[in-house]
Amino acid sequence: MERLVVISGLSGSGKSLAAKCLEDLGYFCVDNIPVALIPPFVELLQRGGGSVSRAAMVIDVREGEFLQPFPGILEELRAKGSPVTVLFFEAADEALKRRFSETRRPHPMLEAEGTLEQAIQAERAALAPLREHADRILDTTRFNAHELRKFLKAAFGAPGGSGLNVHLVSFGFKYGVPAEADLVFDVRFLPNPYFVEGLRPLDGRSMEVQAYLHGKQETAEFLRRLQDFVDFLIPKYAAEGKSYVTITLGCTGGKHRSVALAEALREHLEAAGHPVAVSHRDLGKE
């Protein structure tokens, strides 16, 4: 078996869409498999003589207390050389609440007298041990369905297809550094549009903010050096066997500078033919 992907994470964060996408990519997918059945399931696939080369399974809080043995099972599988990748999906509370409101589906941990917010926090706590063992943590707050599919296709599609997938994330240091970051760049040294009259209510996606920043010599110099650095790294990562890399850019609040620089880097990478997904984690928090 070439690859086994374990999909987990918060309800409403995109696990079902991920499973459907991987199924479209040729993975044999199993939803809500009991944790205790994972080892015999993997053994069965490995004894299948190559009939199933890639598989994916979804495990989450529907397992209840039976989810607890998973970290030990994962360690045992990896000790035996199984090609397991754990992909953990999460999103901001407000995004999760909006998605449940739109779908009108009940949260699996919602109690009779409880609130949706309480259910989300309980699920975060229940999944914390599993999150610690994830190979990739993907925050889907700012992803739409198309962007998520694009990311998964590039990261988990057939080898030799799309190449190294790049995930760009803008963020605000006041809200913490993204846990999934492979590379972190601090752009707080750049002039802050927040203090410019007329630019404060806008964000880094607007032409006005981008024109202001790109008109500064230090922005142009930093962006040139950043592009050269990333152009150097990406082939090295690909040669090492990585299928995805997360590059994060942070400013104070995650609204102006980091967003504008992430968009500029997106244009550069897309022009070079790299598959890119962009999420602006902290937009709307101020």
ZITA-V264839 format. One record per residue. RES is the residue in three letters. PSI is psi in whole degrees, -180 to 180 (999 if undefined). OMEGA is omega in radians with two decimals (999 if undefined). NEAR is the number of other C-alpha atoms within 8 Angstrom. Layout:
res: <RES:RES>
psi: <PSI:PSI>
omega: <OMEGA:OMEGA>
near: <NEAR:NEAR>
This chain:
res: <MET:GLU:ARG:LEU:VAL:VAL:ILE:SER:GLY:LEU:SER:GLY:SER:GLY:LYS:SER:LEU:ALA:ALA:LYS:CYS:LEU:GLU:ASP:LEU:GLY:TYR:PHE:CYS:VAL:ASP:ASN:ILE:PRO:VAL:ALA:LEU:ILE:PRO:PRO:PHE:VAL:GLU:LEU:LEU:GLN:ARG:GLY:GLY:GLY:SER:VAL:SER:ARG:ALA:ALA:MET:VAL:ILE:ASP:VAL:ARG:GLU:GLY:GLU:PHE:LEU:GLN:PRO:PHE:PRO:GLY:ILE:LEU:GLU:GLU:LEU:ARG:ALA:LYS:GLY:SER:PRO:VAL:THR:VAL:LEU:PHE:PHE:GLU:ALA:ALA:ASP:GLU:ALA:LEU:LYS:ARG:ARG:PHE:SER:GLU:THR:ARG:ARG:PRO:HIS:PRO:MET:LEU:GLU:ALA:GLU:GLY:THR:LEU:GLU:GLN:ALA:ILE:GLN:ALA:GLU:ARG:ALA:ALA:LEU:ALA:PRO:LEU:ARG:GLU:HIS:ALA:ASP:ARG:ILE:LEU:ASP:THR:THR:ARG:PHE:ASN:ALA:HIS:GLU:LEU:ARG:LYS:PHE:LEU:LYS:ALA:ALA:PHE:GLY:ALA:PRO:GLY:GLY:SER:GLY:LEU:ASN:VAL:HIS:LEU:VAL:SER:PHE:GLY:PHE:LYS:TYR:GLY:VAL:PRO:ALA:GLU:ALA:ASP:LEU:VAL:PHE:ASP:VAL:ARG:PHE:LEU:PRO:ASN:PRO:TYR:PHE:VAL:GLU:GLY:LEU:ARG:PRO:LEU:ASP:GLY:ARG:SER:MET:GLU:VAL:GLN:ALA:TYR:LEU:HIS:GLY:LYS:GLN:GLU:THR:ALA:GLU:PHE:LEU:ARG:ARG:LEU:GLN:ASP:PHE:VAL:ASP:PHE:LEU:ILE:PRO:LYS:TYR:ALA:ALA:GLU:GLY:LYS:SER:TYR:VAL:THR:ILE:THR:LEU:GLY:CYS:THR:GLY:GLY:LYS:HIS:ARG:SER:VAL:ALA:LEU:ALA:GLU:ALA:LEU:ARG:GLU:HIS:LEU:GLU:ALA:ALA:GLY:HIS:PRO:VAL:ALA:VAL:SER:HIS:ARG:ASP:LEU:GLY:LYS:GLU>
psi: <130:-38:140:120:125:119:125:179:-168:147:130:3:-6:13:-44:-41:-39:-44:-42:-39:-45:-35:-40:-27:3:9:144:114:139:127:135:44:135:135:-39:-21:-2:-50:-49:-30:-46:-42:-40:-42:-40:-26:3:3:27:5:-31:106:-25:134:158:146:145:125:140:-162:-9:-19:-19:-137:-18:-6:-21:-37:-6:-47:-41:-40:-41:-44:-40:-42:-43:-33:-29:0:13:135:70:132:125:119:118:124:138:171:164:152:-44:-37:-42:-43:-39:-42:-40:-34:-39:-39:-19:27:145:142:138:-17:14:122:165:-44:9:176:163:-39:-41:-39:-41:-43:-38:-38:-40:-44:-41:-33:-3:-45:-37:-39:-36:-23:5:142:-29:125:121:115:113:16:-45:7:138:176:-39:-45:-38:-43:-40:-43:-49:-39:-41:-39:-32:10:-174:139:141:5:-88:-11:-165:129:134:128:115:132:123:148:168:129:-27:-17:4:154:136:134:-26:3:131:-38:138:126:128:115:22:-10:-15:153:137:114:-17:-31:11:125:130:-20:-22:-46:-12:175:180:-5:-15:149:-33:-46:-42:-40:-40:-48:-45:-13:-6:136:-41:-31:-47:-41:-43:-44:-39:-46:-39:-44:-43:-42:-47:-39:-34:-41:-42:-48:-32:-44:-43:-41:-27:-10:2:142:-12:153:139:118:123:143:127:140:-163:-56:-6:30:-40:-74:-50:-37:-46:-41:-37:-41:-39:-41:-34:-48:-41:-46:-40:-37:-28:-2:13:138:126:137:141:135:137:92:-40:11:137:-3:-17:999>
omega: <-3.08:-3.03:3.04:-3.12:3.04:-3.13:3.08:3.12:-3.04:3.07:-3.13:-3.08:3.07:-3.09:-3.12:3.10:3.12:3.14:3.12:3.13:3.12:3.08:3.09:-3.14:3.08:3.10:2.98:-2.98:3.09:-3.13:3.03:3.10:3.09:-3.08:-3.11:-3.12:-3.10:-3.13:3.11:3.09:3.13:3.13:3.12:3.13:-3.11:3.12:-3.06:3.09:3.09:3.14:3.04:-3.09:-3.12:-3.12:3.10:3.10:3.12:3.02:-3.11:-3.02:3.06:3.09:-3.13:-3.10:3.13:3.10:-3.02:-3.11:-3.01:3.14:3.11:3.11:3.12:3.13:3.13:3.13:-3.12:3.09:3.13:3.09:3.12:-3.09:-3.03:3.01:3.12:-3.14:-3.06:-3.14:3.04:3.12:3.12:-3.11:-3.09:3.11:3.13:3.13:3.12:-3.12:3.11:3.11:-3.11:-3.10:-3.11:3.09:3.12:3.07:-3.07:-3.14:3.14:3.13:-3.03:-3.09:-3.08:3.11:3.11:3.13:3.10:3.13:3.13:3.14:3.11:3.13:3.09:-3.12:-3.11:-3.08:-3.10:3.13:3.13:3.13:-3.13:-3.11:-3.09:3.03:-3.12:3.06:-3.05:3.09:-3.05:-3.08:-3.06:3.11:2.88:-3.05:-3.13:-3.12:3.14:3.10:3.14:3.12:-3.09:3.13:-3.13:-3.06:-3.01:3.10:-3.10:3.09:3.13:-3.12:-3.02:-3.12:-3.10:3.11:-3.13:3.06:3.10:-3.14:2.97:-3.11:3.05:-3.14:-3.14:3.12:3.10:3.14:3.13:-3.10:-3.05:-3.02:2.93:3.11:3.13:3.10:-3.12:-3.11:-3.14:3.11:-3.13:3.09:-3.03:3.10:3.14:-3.07:3.12:-3.11:3.13:-3.12:-3.07:-3.10:3.14:3.04:-3.01:3.07:-3.09:-3.14:-3.11:3.14:3.13:3.12:3.12:-3.09:-3.11:3.06:3.14:-3.10:-3.10:3.09:-3.13:-3.13:3.13:-3.10:3.11:-3.14:3.13:3.13:3.11:-3.12:-3.14:3.09:3.10:-3.03:-2.99:3.09:3.12:3.10:-3.13:3.13:3.13:3.09:3.10:3.11:3.13:3.09:3.13:3.14:-3.09:3.09:-3.06:2.95:-3.05:-3.07:3.14:-3.06:-3.03:-2.99:-3.10:-3.14:-3.13:-3.14:3.09:3.13:3.12:3.13:3.06:-3.12:3.14:-3.09:3.11:3.11:3.12:3.07:-3.14:3.03:-3.04:2.96:-3.10:3.01:3.12:-2.90:-2.93:3.04:3.12:3.14:-3.14:999>
near: <10:6:10:13:11:12:15:12:13:14:9:8:13:9:14:6:9:12:14:8:11:15:10:7:9:7:12:9:11:8:8:10:10:9:11:7:8:10:9:7:8:8:8:8:11:9:7:8:6:9:5:11:10:11:11:14:14:14:14:11:11:7:11:6:5:9:10:6:9:9:10:7:10:9:8:8:11:10:7:6:6:8:9:11:10:12:14:13:15:12:11:8:8:6:9:12:10:8:9:12:8:6:6:6:6:6:10:8:9:11:7:4:4:8:8:9:8:9:14:12:8:9:11:9:7:8:12:8:8:9:10:6:8:11:8:8:12:9:11:13:11:8:10:7:7:7:9:12:11:10:13:12:12:15:10:8:11:6:6:5:7:11:11:15:15:12:13:14:13:15:20:15:11:6:8:7:9:7:5:8:10:8:7:9:8:8:10:10:5:9:6:9:12:9:7:8:6:6:12:10:6:9:13:14:10:8:7:7:15:11:8:9:13:9:8:8:7:7:11:10:8:8:10:8:8:8:10:8:8:8:8:8:8:9:8:8:10:11:7:6:6:9:11:10:10:12:13:14:16:17:15:8:12:17:14:16:16:16:16:14:11:13:10:8:10:12:8:9:11:10:7:6:6:12:14:12:13:11:12:11:11:12:9:5:4:4>
